[in-house]
């Protein structure tokens, strides 16, 4: 029997137990309100959507034609209207997600105004947007079910049964959200605390990258600085612990690396340099990087005041330009 009918019987039993004090209570109205509020908390949503995403991942592994689509959203109303339109057109929300990119949040959601993708926006902006989106998506469910309930009250005969079937098999507008946590906004503990906010708001999937938090650059830009491998793995574990603590055992982590892109491979080195992971910094770079010993390293020509008439750093005679970022060619390690 459908959950709606089960709820009617359950509330009817409660009404009978409370006697005349509950005479004005309608079990059917109470059941309708429960149906319109299927997800009580963000954790309910995270657990529900994590199962959907895991099933979609398995389906894609078996058949790559069953890919998913992730739609960028920067406001609850935008996300709501996208999912209403998709459901109306396809009669389903299968394999459709919402994606909250860090650059989009920085550009459109920060109270500081439009910002570049450098983790300068408020660290709680994404979790606030997750809550907003799911508030709007749950509202879309309530609105649609409310219309079906009104049709049910007005219907007669076979039409009533058809509408009841729509209610029993209602497809929610609530879909998985992939939420970008940038580089974690700090160390592993800071990443853990922020990940908990994401999950409590409803996120079943968190995307993280291995750049230094306060040196973060957009993925397509030069000048990226990456953290030591163990630091990144500690942040990944921190997110997993956050999922496990909150009971979202099958939460998803998208762990992406910029380790192949912090500095370019000089053309003269060709593919051999790419295979060994050796990177050199060009003369135009003006940001620190991380060397093999994991220490912040500035080139000698970065000293304060040593710049030419165009504002570029001056070269010091006799100073050989050294490779300043040595990468492990086997990163990321297996099993992450």
C-alpha angles and dihedrals in degrees: 000000000000120000090244092061091043090054092051090055093045094052091043088057091050091049091052092050092053094050123200094350088076098044092117093052117102113209090203093054091048091050090051091052090051090051090051090051101046094149112054098181141014089254089059088055094046092052092046096047094043089062090050092050094047090051090049091050091052091047091052092049088055095042121013090200087073094075125154131236122221116200120205115236132181100173136038093236092052092051092046094051092047093054093043089053093046093049092047092050100040100024086231143063094212115149093001118123138172119240124205107197120197093228091052093050091047092050100042112018108042119110087218089067129247110348136181121254095271103112092259094128122095110286091227094054094095096048089049090052091049090055091046093050094050091047089057094044092050088049088055089055092049092048094049094046091047089058091049091051091053090050089049092054092051098042127097134198120340092358090063092055091050092053091046089055090054090053093047091050099037114158113220124228089221109111134168119284122211105207123198114222091180107213094335098270093257139348128337093281092051089048091052093051093048092045089056090056091051092050095044088053089055108269114146094179129048124190119207134175132204101239124120104268099230092041095048119149132183111271096251095048131092124241099058117160119202130206126235113280094247091053090055093047089051090056092048090052090047091057091047090052090050090054092047094046091054094046098251093128096170098045115146128236121198103201110188127180134213092189092115093051114044093101130007128256109244110243093238092063094055122180095334090070090049091052094051092046094235114154130186128199118233124228091254095063115107102177133089120251135195120257129209091273089056095242125134106258128197121188117240090248090063094074115130114270098011099118133125127237091278092053095254120135113265120236118239115228113251095013111128116214107238129200104259103189122055115185132198106241090213095059125155097048118232117272099030 
